[in-house]
């Protein structure tokens, strides 16, 4: 299931190692996650549901869902989509809820002295928004710490092989995978500390974070905080949507473009927006057959240049269609689709079955805003921005003084917008600490202008509507 040839990517795999899955010896490579290594070896069922014992495979590949939880070296509830495989590691399927049986270990953990780190600005999330925030805040003269629960920074950029649109300033004609390297290289030359494999598990006033790093609880005390936690994949309802082989589009990209592992051989894509069409093209590049793209709307939402490319490659885009059910026992074996009428009702007699082993869902994203709610920021549910977002001002500061947002957590957009929002939040947070100089004011104005330009045109209608609703909510908070 590993990809050996690719027109764009070169997979420089680490040393060949071995681990054990249910006492069976498994080949893997250093630098792979447990879930990716298992998938490469044909293992799709990672756990079982607590009550009905239904099979579970991973869905998001970014640690946001619970489908990949397994027992690793005796420790339950390990997110195997995030944890790297190690030589001799023992991994087991986990049926139902994991247990921690050693209560003494828990007691000693709670009574332990907690190490403390301090910084000017703490940034939660090392994706395009978080990295950009750190770069511009550090250039303004403050110290920053970035915390990311993934094993490498870059967020969605590390799996984007397509070239960006827009101006030179917005990295036009540069692939996302190359943009992430540019940002990371710039970070290394600035007073920024980057912590990967680090989970932020709580926010406490004023600007104090609880983190888990290498299994150890630590405290981070900052003067300002920027939340750049990104978004999670949406799910929608159809029969057997929990079967292994039903993935979010981001998970498919992670498998293919980061770890060089095929998600399957025959894929049905759900969603004809930009993400669905772009990921379909990436699947074709990796040698996967895309049986069709189904879209519930009567029109294609993707840019015409992307949709035309897919059509030329012979992939049918079926508008006014949806999934009726996934078919299979322990994994996806086929899918039944059906046509919809103008009232979004299924049209009897239009059902058809397609043999696939993978269903890829590109049906939108939802802001990962949980920590903002926990911090006490005022929230609003705005569908035009993807879900629950924090109210914020023009500097991206929330109702909690000194707490800023940037990127998809403030409203779902493209990576280019996330980088600009990160820049704006970083400049604003830094300016509140060192003083807003004329240079910072100019950079902030240029950044706002850039965001306005990105949001122009018909594809920006939804975002502009959501931002206007948010501004009204801010004024009446």
LONUKE-44107 format. One record per residue (C-alpha): x, y, z; residue number from 1; chain. Coordinates in Angstrom, 1 decimal, decimal comma. Layout:
<rs>
R       c1       c2       c3   pos   unit
R        X        Y        Z   NUM      A
...
</rs>
This chain:
<rs>
R       c1       c2       c3   pos   unit
R      0,0      0,0      0,0     1      A
R      3,0      2,3      0,0     2      A
R      3,6      4,7     -2,9     3      A
R      6,9      4,1     -4,6     4      A
R      6,6      6,5     -7,6     5      A
R      5,0      9,9     -7,6     6      A
R      5,1     12,8    -10,2     7      A
R      5,7     15,4     -7,5     8      A
R      6,7     13,9     -4,2     9      A
R      9,7     11,9     -3,2    10      A
R      9,2      9,9      0,0    11      A
R     12,5      9,7      1,9    12      A
R     11,5      7,0      4,4    13      A
R     13,5      6,4      7,5    14      A
R     15,2      3,3      8,8    15      A
R     13,2      0,0      8,4    16      A
R     12,0     -1,0     11,9    17      A
R      9,6     -3,5     13,4    18      A
R      6,8     -3,3     15,9    19      A
R      4,1     -5,7     17,1    20      A
R      0,4     -5,4     16,4    21      A
R     -1,7     -7,9     18,5    22      A
R      1,6     -9,8     18,8    23      A
R      2,1    -10,0     15,1    24      A
R      5,4     -8,5     13,8    25      A
R      4,9     -5,6     11,4    26      A
R      7,3     -3,7      9,1    27      A
R      7,4      0,1      9,4    28      A
R      9,7      3,0      8,8    29      A
R     11,0      5,5     11,3    30      A
R      9,0      8,7     11,0    31      A
R      5,6      7,0     10,3    32      A
R      2,8      7,2     12,7    33      A
R      1,4      4,0     14,1    34      A
R     -1,9      4,4     12,1    35      A
R     -0,1      5,1      8,8    36      A
R      2,2      2,1      9,3    37      A
R     -0,7     -0,2     10,1    38      A
R     -2,6      1,1      7,1    39      A
R      0,4      0,4      4,9    40      A
R      0,2     -3,2      6,0    41      A
R     -3,4     -3,5      5,2    42      A
R     -4,8     -3,0      8,8    43      A
R     -7,8     -0,8      8,7    44      A
R     -9,7     -1,8     11,9    45      A
R     -7,9      0,0     14,8    46      A
R    -10,5     -0,2     17,6    47      A
R    -14,1     -1,1     18,4    48      A
R    -17,0      1,1     19,5    49      A
R    -17,8      0,9     23,3    50      A
R    -21,4     -0,5     23,1    51      A
R    -22,0     -2,1     19,7    52      A
R    -18,5     -3,3     19,1    53      A
R    -18,5     -1,9     15,6    54      A
R    -15,2     -1,6     13,8    55      A
R    -13,3      1,8     13,8    56      A
R    -10,6      3,1     11,5    57      A
R     -9,1      6,5     11,7    58      A
R    -11,1      9,4     10,1    59      A
R     -9,3     12,7     10,6    60      A
R     -5,6     11,7     11,0    61      A
R     -4,9     14,9     13,1    62      A
R     -5,9     13,7     16,5    63      A
R     -9,4     15,3     16,6    64      A
R    -11,6     12,2     16,6    65      A
R    -11,4      9,0     18,7    66      A
R    -11,5      6,4     15,9    67      A
R     -7,8      5,6     16,1    68      A
R     -7,4      5,1     19,9    69      A
R     -5,4      2,0     20,6    70      A
R     -3,4      0,5     23,4    71      A
R      0,4      1,2     23,0    72      A
R      2,9     -0,4     25,3    73      A
R      0,2     -1,0     27,8    74      A
R     -1,1      2,6     27,7    75      A
R     -4,8      2,9     26,6    76      A
R     -6,4      5,6     24,5    77      A
R     -3,3      6,6     22,5    78      A
R     -4,0      8,6     19,4    79      A
R     -2,2      6,4     16,9    80      A
R     -2,6      8,9     14,1    81      A
R     -0,2     11,3     15,9    82      A
R      2,2      8,9     17,7    83      A
R      5,3      7,8     15,8    84      A
R      6,1      4,1     15,6    85      A
R      9,2      2,9     17,5    86      A
R     11,3     -0,3     17,3    87      A
R      9,8     -3,1     19,4    88      A
R      6,6     -1,2     20,2    89      A
R      3,6     -3,3     21,2    90      A
R      0,2     -2,1     19,8    91      A
R     -3,2     -3,7     20,4    92      A
R     -6,7     -3,1     19,3    93      A
R     -8,8     -1,4     21,9    94      A
R    -12,4     -2,6     22,4    95      A
R    -14,6      0,0     24,1    96      A
R    -13,3      2,5     26,6    97      A
R     -9,7      2,3     27,7    98      A
R     -8,9      2,0     31,4    99      A
R     -6,2      3,3     33,7   100      A
R     -5,9      0,7     36,4   101      A
R     -3,0      2,1     38,4   102      A
R     -4,7      4,8     40,6   103      A
R     -1,4      5,3     42,5   104      A
R      0,2      6,5     39,3   105      A
R     -2,6      9,0     38,8   106      A
R     -2,2     10,3     42,4   107      A
R      1,5     10,7     42,1   108      A
R      1,0     12,6     38,8   109      A
R     -1,4     15,1     40,4   110      A
R      0,8     15,7     43,5   111      A
R      3,9     16,4     41,4   112      A
R      5,6     19,8     41,1   113      A
R      4,7     21,2     37,7   114      A
R      7,5     22,7     35,7   115      A
R      6,8     26,2     34,4   116      A
R      7,9     28,0     31,1   117      A
R      7,4     31,7     30,4   118      A
R      7,1     33,6     27,1   119      A
R      5,8     36,8     25,7   120      A
R      3,3     35,2     23,3   121      A
R      2,0     31,6     23,4   122      A
R      0,7     30,3     20,1   123      A
R     -1,5     27,2     20,1   124      A
R     -1,2     25,6     16,6   125      A
R      1,7     25,3     14,3   126      A
R     -0,1     25,5     11,0   127      A
R      0,0     28,4      8,4   128      A
R     -1,7     30,8     10,8   129      A
R      0,4     29,9     13,9   130      A
R      3,7     30,0     12,0   131      A
R      2,9     33,3     10,4   132      A
R      1,8     34,8     13,7   133      A
R      5,1     33,8     15,3   134      A
R      7,2     35,1     12,5   135      A
R      5,7     38,6     12,5   136      A
R      5,4     38,8     16,3   137      A
R      9,1     37,8     16,7   138      A
R     10,1     40,3     14,0   139      A
R      8,4     43,0     16,1   140      A
R     10,7     42,2     19,0   141      A
R      8,9     39,7     21,3   142      A
R      9,6     36,1     22,3   143      A
R      7,1     33,4     21,1   144      A
R      6,4     29,8     21,8   145      A
R      4,4     27,6     19,4   146      A
R      2,7     24,4     20,6   147      A
R      1,5     21,8     18,1   148      A
R      0,2     18,3     18,9   149      A
R      1,4     16,9     15,6   150      A
R      4,9     15,4     15,1   151      A
R      5,8     18,1     12,5   152      A
R      4,6     21,7     12,0   153      A
R      2,9     23,1      9,0   154      A
R     -0,7     22,1      9,5   155      A
R     -2,6     21,6      6,2   156      A
R      0,4     23,0      4,2   157      A
R      2,5     19,8      4,6   158      A
R      0,0     17,8      2,5   159      A
R     -0,9     20,3     -0,2   160      A
R      0,9     19,5     -3,4   161      A
R     -1,1     22,0     -5,6   162      A
R      0,1     25,4     -6,4   163      A
R     -1,5     28,5     -4,8   164      A
R     -3,3     31,2     -6,7   165      A
R     -3,1     34,9     -6,1   166      A
R     -0,2     37,3     -5,9   167      A
R      3,4     36,8     -5,3   168      A
R      2,9     38,0     -1,7   169      A
R      0,4     35,1     -1,3   170      A
R      2,9     32,5     -2,6   171      A
R      1,3     32,3     -6,0   172      A
R      2,6     29,3     -8,1   173      A
R      4,2     27,7     -5,0   174      A
R      3,1     24,4     -3,6   175      A
R      1,8     24,2      0,0   176      A
R      4,5     21,7      0,9   177      A
R      7,1     24,2     -0,1   178      A
R      5,4     27,1      1,6   179      A
R      5,5     25,2      4,9   180      A
R      9,3     24,7      4,6   181      A
R      9,8     28,4      3,9   182      A
R      7,9     29,4      7,0   183      A
R      9,7     26,8      9,2   184      A
R     13,1     27,9      7,9   185      A
R     12,2     31,5      8,8   186      A
R     11,1     30,4     12,3   187      A
R     14,5     29,0     13,0   188      A
R     16,1     32,4     12,5   189      A
R     13,9     34,2     15,0   190      A
R     13,4     34,1     18,8   191      A
R     10,7     31,4     18,5   192      A
R     10,6     28,1     20,3   193      A
R      8,6     25,5     18,4   194      A
R      7,3     22,5     20,4   195      A
R      5,8     19,6     18,5   196      A
R      4,1     16,4     19,9   197      A
R      2,7     18,8     22,6   198      A
R     -0,9     19,0     23,5   199      A
R     -2,5     22,1     25,1   200      A
R     -5,1     20,7     27,4   201      A
R     -6,4     23,8     29,2   202      A
R     -6,4     27,6     29,3   203      A
R     -6,4     29,4     32,7   204      A
R     -6,5     33,1     33,4   205      A
R     -4,4     35,1     32,9   206      A
R     -2,8     33,5     29,8   207      A
R     -1,7     30,3     31,5   208      A
R     -1,7     27,0     29,6   209      A
R     -1,6     23,4     30,7   210      A
R      0,4     21,3     28,3   211      A
R      1,4     17,7     28,0   212      A
R      4,9     17,2     26,6   213      A
R      6,6     13,8     26,4   214      A
R      4,0     12,5     28,8   215      A
R      4,8     15,3     31,4   216      A
R      2,4     18,0     32,6   217      A
R      3,8     21,5     32,3   218      A
R      2,6     25,0     32,8   219      A
R      3,2     27,9     30,3   220      A
R      2,7     31,5     31,5   221      A
R      2,5     34,0     28,7   222      A
R      1,6     37,7     28,4   223      A
R     -0,6     37,2     25,3   224      A
R     -2,1     34,1     23,6   225      A
R     -2,9     33,4     20,0   226      A
R     -5,3     30,5     19,2   227      A
R     -4,6     29,0     15,8   228      A
R     -5,9     25,5     16,2   229      A
R     -7,4     25,2     12,7   230      A
R    -10,4     23,0     12,0   231      A
R    -11,8     19,5     11,9   232      A
R    -13,4     17,5      9,1   233      A
R    -17,2     17,5      8,9   234      A
R    -19,1     14,2      8,9   235      A
R    -22,6     13,8      7,6   236      A
R    -25,3     11,1      8,1   237      A
R    -25,6      8,0      6,0   238      A
R    -25,9      4,3      6,9   239      A
R    -22,6      2,7      7,9   240      A
R    -20,8      6,1      7,8   241      A
R    -18,6      4,7     10,7   242      A
R    -17,0      1,9      8,7   243      A
R    -13,2      1,8      8,3   244      A
R    -12,5      3,2      4,8   245      A
R    -14,7      6,4      5,4   246      A
R    -12,1      9,2      5,7   247      A
R    -12,0     12,9      5,8   248      A
R    -10,3     14,5      2,8   249      A
R     -7,5     15,7      5,1   250      A
R     -6,8     12,2      6,3   251      A
R     -6,5     11,0      2,7   252      A
R     -4,0     13,8      2,0   253      A
R     -2,0     12,9      5,1   254      A
R     -1,8      9,2      4,2   255      A
R     -0,8     10,0      0,5   256      A
R      1,2     13,1      0,6   257      A
R      2,9     12,9      4,0   258      A
R      3,5      9,2      4,6   259      A
R      3,3      7,9      1,0   260      A
R      0,6      5,4      1,8   261      A
R     -2,4      4,7     -0,5   262      A
R     -5,8      5,1      1,2   263      A
R     -7,3      2,6     -1,1   264      A
R     -7,5      1,5     -4,7   265      A
R    -11,0      2,7     -5,7   266      A
R    -12,4      5,9     -4,2   267      A
R    -15,7      7,7     -4,2   268      A
R    -15,2     11,4     -3,4   269      A
R    -18,1     13,2     -1,7   270      A
R    -18,1     17,0     -2,3   271      A
R    -17,2     18,9     -5,5   272      A
R    -15,8     22,0     -3,8   273      A
R    -12,2     23,0     -4,1   274      A
R    -11,0     20,4     -1,5   275      A
R    -12,9     17,5     -3,1   276      A
R    -11,8     18,3     -6,6   277      A
R     -8,1     19,0     -5,7   278      A
R     -7,8     15,9     -3,5   279      A
R     -9,4     13,8     -6,3   280      A
R     -6,6     15,0     -8,6   281      A
R     -4,0     14,1     -6,0   282      A
R     -5,5     10,6     -5,7   283      A
R     -5,2     10,2     -9,4   284      A
R     -1,5     11,4     -9,3   285      A
R     -0,9      8,7     -6,6   286      A
R     -2,3      6,0     -8,9   287      A
R     -5,7      5,6     -7,2   288      A
R     -8,9      5,3     -9,3   289      A
R    -11,5      7,9     -8,5   290      A
R    -14,8      6,2     -9,5   291      A
R    -16,8      9,4     -9,3   292      A
R    -17,3     12,7     -7,4   293      A
R    -20,8     13,2     -5,9   294      A
R    -22,2     16,6     -5,0   295      A
R    -25,6     17,2     -3,3   296      A
R    -25,7     20,7     -4,7   297      A
R    -26,9     21,2     -8,4   298      A
R    -23,7     23,0     -9,2   299      A
R    -20,0     22,4     -8,8   300      A
R    -18,4     24,6     -6,1   301      A
R    -14,8     24,2     -7,1   302      A
R    -12,8     26,7     -9,3   303      A
R    -13,5     25,9    -13,0   304      A
R     -9,8     25,2    -13,7   305      A
R     -9,7     22,4    -11,1   306      A
R    -13,1     20,9    -12,2   307      A
R    -12,1     21,0    -15,9   308      A
R     -8,9     19,2    -15,2   309      A
R    -10,7     16,4    -13,4   310      A
R    -13,3     16,1    -16,2   311      A
R    -10,6     15,8    -18,8   312      A
R     -9,1     12,9    -16,8   313      A
R    -12,5     11,0    -17,1   314      A
R    -13,8     11,4    -13,6   315      A
R    -17,6     12,0    -13,6   316      A
R    -18,9     14,7    -11,3   317      A
R    -22,4     13,8    -10,4   318      A
R    -24,3     16,9     -9,1   319      A
R    -27,6     16,5     -7,2   320      A
R    -26,4     13,2     -5,9   321      A
R    -25,6     11,9     -2,4   322      A
R    -24,6      8,7     -0,5   323      A
R    -27,5      6,5      0,6   324      A
R    -25,3      4,0      2,4   325      A
R    -21,8      2,5      2,7   326      A
R    -21,8     -1,3      2,2   327      A
R    -19,4     -3,7      4,0   328      A
R    -18,9     -5,6      7,2   329      A
R    -15,5     -4,7      8,8   330      A
R    -14,6     -2,2      6,1   331      A
R    -16,0     -0,3      3,0   332      A
R    -16,6     -2,7      0,1   333      A
R    -19,1     -0,7     -1,9   334      A
R    -21,3      2,4     -1,8   335      A
R    -24,9      3,1     -2,8   336      A
R    -25,6      6,6     -4,2   337      A
R    -28,9      8,2     -5,2   338      A
R    -30,0     11,3     -7,1   339      A
R    -31,7     14,2     -5,4   340      A
R    -34,6     16,5     -6,6   341      A
R    -34,8     20,2     -6,2   342      A
R    -36,2     19,7     -2,7   343      A
R    -33,2     17,6     -1,6   344      A
R    -35,3     14,5     -1,6   345      A
R    -34,1     11,1     -2,9   346      A
R    -35,6     10,2     -6,3   347      A
R    -36,8      6,6     -6,1   348      A
R    -35,3      4,3     -8,8   349      A
R    -32,1      6,4     -9,2   350      A
R    -30,1      4,3     -6,8   351      A
R    -26,8      2,8     -8,1   352      A
R    -24,1      0,8     -6,4   353      A
R    -20,4      1,4     -7,1   354      A
R    -17,7     -1,0     -5,9   355      A
R    -15,1      1,1     -3,9   356      A
R    -12,9      0,4     -0,9   357      A
R    -12,7      4,0      0,2   358      A
R    -15,2      6,9      0,7   359      A
R    -13,5     10,3      1,0   360      A
R    -15,6     13,1      2,6   361      A
R    -14,9     16,7      1,5   362      A
R    -18,0     18,2      3,0   363      A
R    -16,6     21,1      4,8   364      A
R    -14,7     22,0      8,0   365      A
R    -15,6     23,0     11,5   366      A
R    -13,5     25,5     13,5   367      A
R    -11,6     23,8     16,4   368      A
R    -12,8     26,3     18,9   369      A
R    -13,1     24,3     22,1   370      A
R    -10,3     26,0     24,0   371      A
R    -11,8     29,4     23,2   372      A
R    -15,0     28,4     24,9   373      A
R    -13,0     27,0     27,8   374      A
R    -11,2     30,3     28,0   375      A
R    -14,5     32,2     28,3   376      A
R    -14,5     34,0     25,0   377      A
R    -17,9     34,9     23,7   378      A
R    -18,9     32,6     20,9   379      A
R    -21,4     32,7     18,1   380      A
R    -22,6     29,9     15,8   381      A
R    -22,2     31,4     12,2   382      A
R    -22,7     28,7      9,5   383      A
R    -21,1     31,1      6,9   384      A
R    -17,9     30,8      8,8   385      A
R    -18,2     27,1      9,4   386      A
R    -19,6     26,8     13,0   387      A
R    -18,8     28,2     16,4   388      A
R    -16,4     31,1     16,2   389      A
R    -15,1     33,6     18,8   390      A
R    -16,3     37,2     18,6   391      A
R    -13,2     39,4     17,8   392      A
R    -12,3     42,9     16,7   393      A
R    -10,4     44,1     13,7   394      A
R     -7,1     43,0     15,3   395      A
R     -8,5     39,5     15,9   396      A
R     -8,6     40,0     19,7   397      A
R    -11,5     38,2     21,4   398      A
R    -13,6     39,3     24,3   399      A
R    -10,9     37,9     26,6   400      A
R     -8,3     40,7     26,7   401      A
R     -5,0     39,6     25,2   402      A
R     -6,5     36,4     23,6   403      A
R     -6,3     36,4     19,8   404      A
R     -7,5     34,1     17,0   405      A
R     -6,2     33,4     13,5   406      A
R     -6,8     31,0     10,7   407      A
R     -9,7     28,5     10,3   408      A
R    -10,5     28,7     14,0   409      A
R    -11,8     32,2     13,4   410      A
R    -13,7     31,1     10,3   411      A
R    -13,1     28,6      7,5   412      A
R    -11,1     30,0      4,6   413      A
R     -8,1     29,1      2,4   414      A
R     -4,5     28,7      3,7   415      A
R     -3,6     32,1      2,2   416      A
R     -6,1     33,8      4,4   417      A
R     -4,9     31,9      7,4   418      A
R     -1,4     33,1      6,9   419      A
R     -2,5     36,7      6,6   420      A
R     -4,7     36,4      9,7   421      A
R     -1,8     34,9     11,5   422      A
R      0,4     37,9     10,5   423      A
R     -2,3     40,3     11,7   424      A
R     -2,8     38,6     15,1   425      A
R      1,0     38,4     15,6   426      A
R      1,5     42,1     14,8   427      A
R     -1,4     43,1     17,0   428      A
R     -0,3     41,0     20,0   429      A
R      3,3     42,1     19,7   430      A
R      2,2     45,8     19,3   431      A
R      0,2     45,6     22,5   432      A
R      3,4     44,5     24,3   433      A
R      6,1     46,7     22,7   434      A
R      4,0     49,6     21,4   435      A
R      2,4     49,9     18,0   436      A
R      5,0     51,6     15,9   437      A
R      4,4     53,2     12,5   438      A
R      5,9     50,1     10,8   439      A
R      3,5     47,8     12,6   440      A
R      0,6     50,1     11,7   441      A
R      1,6     50,0      8,0   442      A
R      2,0     46,2      8,1   443      A
R     -1,4     45,7      9,7   444      A
R     -3,0     48,0      7,1   445      A
R     -1,3     46,1      4,3   446      A
R     -2,4     42,8      5,8   447      A
R     -6,1     43,9      6,1   448      A
R     -6,0     45,1      2,5   449      A
R     -4,6     41,7      1,4   450      A
R     -7,4     39,9      3,3   451      A
R    -10,0     42,0      1,6   452      A
R     -8,5     41,3     -1,8   453      A
R     -8,5     37,5     -1,1   454      A
R    -12,2     37,7     -0,2   455      A
R    -13,3     39,5     -3,3   456      A
R    -15,5     37,9     -6,0   457      A
R    -18,2     35,3     -5,9   458      A
R    -16,2     32,7     -4,1   459      A
R    -15,8     35,1     -1,2   460      A
R    -19,5     35,9     -0,8   461      A
R    -20,1     33,3      2,0   462      A
R    -17,0     34,5      3,9   463      A
R    -17,9     38,2      3,6   464      A
R    -21,4     37,4      4,8   465      A
R    -20,1     35,6      7,8   466      A
R    -17,6     38,4      8,7   467      A
R    -20,4     41,0      8,5   468      A
R    -22,5     38,9     10,8   469      A
R    -19,6     38,6     13,2   470      A
R    -19,0     42,3     13,2   471      A
R    -22,6     43,0     14,0   472      A
R    -22,4     40,5     16,9   473      A
R    -19,2     42,1     18,1   474      A
R    -20,8     45,5     18,2   475      A
R    -23,8     44,2     20,2   476      A
R    -21,9     41,9     22,5   477      A
</rs>
